[in-house]
Amino acid sequence: MDEYTTDVFVNRDDSIPIVRLDGTQSRSSTPANEPPDHSDADSPTPRRKGLRGRLSALKDKASLQDHLVEKLLTQVLADDGRDFPQDDGPRGGSSGSSPNSGGGTGPSTSRPAFSLPTMSTNFRRFNSRIGVVFVFQARVVRLLSWRHPTHTLSFLAVYTFVCLDPYLLPLLPLAILLIGVMIPNFIARHPAASFALSSEQAIGYSPHGPPLAPALTVKPVKELSRDFFRNMRDLQNSMEDFSQLHDGIITLMLPRINFSDEALSSAIFSFLFAGCLVLSIAANVLPWRAIFLVLGWAVTIVGHPAVQKQMEGMHGKHVKPQEDRALGWMEKWIEGDVILDSAPETREVEIFELQRLSGPDGEWEAWVFSASPYDPLSPTRIAGDRPVGTRFFEDVLPPQGWEWSEKKWALDLWSREWVEERIITGVEVETEGERWVYDIFDEKEADRVGVIEENEQLQTPAKGKGTAPPPKPSWEEGEDYEGRRGDWRRRRWVRLVKRKNLGAGKEAIS
């Protein structure tokens, strides 16, 4: 019964162009319903003649070329100081150990690296099995283009029942599996009789009895066969269709939603936000069954050739003028109602001027302008590192993407406030003069917590007593104070910055 074995990928409705060695093209004259040759193209035979022998020779040469090209690319990348990139794990996830380290536990950690032979093998395997997708795609196009009106109307009837009664939706895949897969497979095992005793007496179909044919199987198409090249052609065309669809969506949508035109993008944002508010309130009262029913029928009817011709004529006469009028109204509304804030955002930045005492009886020496106050308890100072910054005021640059809004730096006269905000301890604050914040030198006061202000006297009366204690020196409690300070002092400078105006240039998005 081997003559009854069928291949679901053979019955293609069109022929495939074959490229000759001289560069000309011709189409295969073999009928599409002819059973394919299931002989193994890779099995050794004493003699191979004709097209199959030449294709087998080309396959052997292509395998050799794959190895040569891989060696060439490896050598080129090695000369350039690079190598093939390794697969570090699934995209979008956390990268663990490398696939070659053996530390992974999941199946994705052992995926092979890029290799031309592996890529060629996987492509041939994929191409020999992708035919079912193209068959399904062709049948959907045939169904929606009204080539068989009875099929399209049957689809619309089923779609109508599902829209009117959505509880039938779980029944749909079971019915498709039963009617579209199980029954055809049974009929293939129990085919009807192909002969009759006479013109008046025909043998009717009967499912009883033993099976008369082998079961249907889904097999990958043979390499270098007609269906293999048909799959390559369909895959090539599908990639081009995807590229055109991708470029069309990017051309249509991206300039309107990437804020290259801030007024138009702001208007679209306003409409989308209003739509979100409306749907969040009224989504439960909308007739979704009728909406999906009308949309499904409209999309299917639009695919009819006669309707398409009528719509092309109506688009030029009625839709195009209204479209131009709507775009004009939209532009006027955007110009009048969408107001953009032209004033750039401003922020205040700070820099700390650090000075160091040159010696016990020396003078203060300008040291560095740093973004950190380098206080006694800062991590950088505890670690014994030097302060990081620049030595000259002119070398202090604004943050990236910002520019100076003021011409000069201004000294922060409220030194006590920024010290208290940072909870800095072990320092002495000047409230007058140059507003320096000094380190405390006395080792006995190293564990003291709080801010010590210069020339400040405690005047809080004790509880239960009418007179306040006599004033004492501010920060050393009267114990051997010699007027010495620490080795560092700092003060804070501030300046306003504003965002740079990058203009209306469009940024490329990959």
Secondary structure, 3 states (H helix, E strand, C coil): CHHHCCECCCCCCCCCEEECCCCCEEECCCCCCCCCCCCCCCCCCCCCCHHHHHHHHHHHHHHHHHHHHHHHHHHHHHHCCCCCCCCCCCCCCCCCCCCCCCCCCCHHHHCCCCCHHHHHHHHHHHHHHCHHHHHHHHHHHHHHCCCCHHHHHHHHHHHHHHHHCHHHCCHHHHHHHHHHHHHHHHHHHCCCCCCCCCCCCCCCCCCCCCCCCCCCECCCCCCCCHHHHHHHHHHHHHHHHHHHHHHHHHHHHHHHHCCCCHHHHHHHHHHHHHHHHHHHHHHHHCCHHHHHHHHHHHHHHHCCHHHHHHHHHHHHHHHHHHHHHHHHHHHHHHHHHCCCCCCCCEEEEEEEEEEEECCCCCCEEEEEEECCCCCCCCHHHHCCCCCCEECCHHHCCCCCCEEECCCCCEECCCHHHHHHHCCCCCEEECCCCCCCEEEECCHHHCCCCCCEECCCCCCCCCCCCCCCCCCCCCCCCCCCCCCCEEEEEEEEEEEEEEECCCCCCCCCCC
